[in-house]
């Protein structure tokens, strides 16, 4: 009932099709296709000369980092799990690859109702969650909604962790004498907060 996608995805030296159905050998072709669509890798596969029969290479070296992650996600979806754990799943990806994987994960959570446990050191990613748990020394240090956790800038610093860049900017402006709320967790919200003060 629980699947995992790790930072360094391991794919077998086989086809995309076999990699997706590996965790559930009895999956039908239609189920593999549906999993690929949900993982938003289907269009990429269809652009490849051999489609689902495309050989991925040893450890998936013939695919991009984002494609490897999405094939791994499709494999977990094909297993029909209730929960997916992503352990630093975007750490080795470029910004475009990270954005693709995050978009896929958000869709799985919002539209498919799948529980997602997202482990990350990227605070902008964590800020998009429904709930944030900050761990330190194997214990829960902070737990709550992102806006409640990330407004505790001093505590986060004591834990040697960053906050989202927008929160850091607002905190720095407050240190310079302004009085701004710290709960604007993305750049657009941050810009609106600053603009309202500058009027």
N, C-alpha and C positions, 0 to 999 in steps of 0.2 A: 504493500500500500504506500510505500515511500520510495521515491527515486532520487538519485543524486547526480548533479552535474558539477564537476570539479573544475578548478582553474586550468589544469593541464588535462584536457580531454583525451581519453584513450580510445581511438578507433581501431578496429581490426583491419588487417590488410585484406580487404574483401570489397564488395560493392556497397554502395549507399544503401540499397535495399536490404542486404544482409545485416548491415550495421544497425539499421532502424529496428528490424525485427529480432535482433539478438536476444533481448530480454524477454521476448514472448514469441518463441518459435512457431506457435500455432496461429499467429496473426495472418490474416488474409492480405492479399495485395491491396484490396480496397482500404483496409484498416491502416496499412503502411502509408498509402497515399493520403488518407485523411490526417494521419499523424504529421506527415510532412507539411500539409497545408496549415495545420494548427501551429506548427513550429515556424511557419513562414520561410521554409526552405524549398517548397515545391517549385516556385517559379525559377529559382536558381537551378534546380535539378533538371527542369524541362529545357533549359537553355544549353545543357551539356549534351554532347553528341550522343552518348549512350544512355542518357536519362538515369533511371534508377539502377541501371547496370553499370554505371560509372565506377571504376575502381578508385578507391580513395588513397591507395598507397600505404606504406608502413606507417602506422600511427596517424593516418589521415593527412600525410604531408602534401598530397595533391590538391587539398582544399584550403581555402583561406581560413584564418582563425575564426571568423564569424560563422562561416559555413560549417566548420567542425562543431562549434558549440550548438548550432541549430540542428545539426544531424543528431547530436547527443540528446538534445531536448526532444526531438521527434521520437527517439528511441524510448525515452521515459514516458512520453505520451502514449505510445503504442502499448506500453505495459499497463495502461489504464490505472495509474497510481492516483491516490487522493491528495498526495503532497509531494512537492519537489523541493529538495534542498539544493541551493546554488552556493557552492563554497568558493568564493572569490572567482566566480565564473567569468568576469570581464577583465580580470587583472592583466591578462596578457594581450588584450585586444586594443586596436587603435580606436580613436573616438567614434568613427563611423560604425565599426564592429560592435562597440559597446552600446551605441544607440540602438542598433538593430536587435541585439539580444534583449535589452531592456524593454523595447517595444513589444517583443514577442512575449516576454514574461508578464508584462502588465496585462496584455490581452488574455493570456491563460488565466490569470487571477480574476480579472473583471468579468470576462465573458464566459469562461468555462467553469468558474467557481472553484478553481484549483488552489489549494493552500500553498503558499510560497514562503519558504524560509530563505532569506537572502543574506548571506554572510559577505561583508564587504568592508574595505577601509576607505572607499570613496564616499564621502559624506553627502555629495549631491545625489548619489544613488539612494543612500539610506533615507534622505529627506523625502523621497517619493513613496515611502512605505506608509502603511496604516498605523504601524506600531514599531517603535525602535527600542531595542534592548542593547545597552552598552555593557560589555563584559570587561572586567579587569581582574587579573589574577584568578581566573576561574569562577568569579562571583559576579552577580548582577550589580552594576554600579548605578545605572539609571534605566528607567523603564517608563515609557509613555508615548504619547503622540509625538511626532517629529518636532512640532513647534514647542512642545513642553521640554523636550530633551535638549534641543540645540540652542535654546535661549540661555542655557546654563553654561555659558562660554568659559567662565573661570573653572568650573568643575571639569569640563572637557579638557581644558589645558592641563589641569592637574593630573589627568589620566593620560597625558601625552597624545591626545587626539585632537584633530581639527574639527571645525564646524564648517557648514557650507560657506562658500566664498561670500555670498550675499549677507549672511549673518555676521561674518567676520568684518565686512565693510561697515555695516551698521554699528557694530560694537566699537570699532575704531573711531567712527564719527561721534559716538557717545563719549568716548574717552577724551575727545577734543572739545567737549562742551555741549553737544546737541543732546536732545532727548528724543530718541527714536525707538519705536518698538523693534524687537529683535526677531519677531516671528515671520518675517518675509523670507521664505526659504529658497526662492528662485530669483533670478536677476530681474525679471519683469516686475514682480511684486516689490522688490527692493527699490527699483527705479521709481515706482509709484509712491512709495513711502518718502523717498528723498524729494521728489517733485512736490509733494503736498507740503513739505516743510519749507521749501525754497519759495513757494508762492507768497 
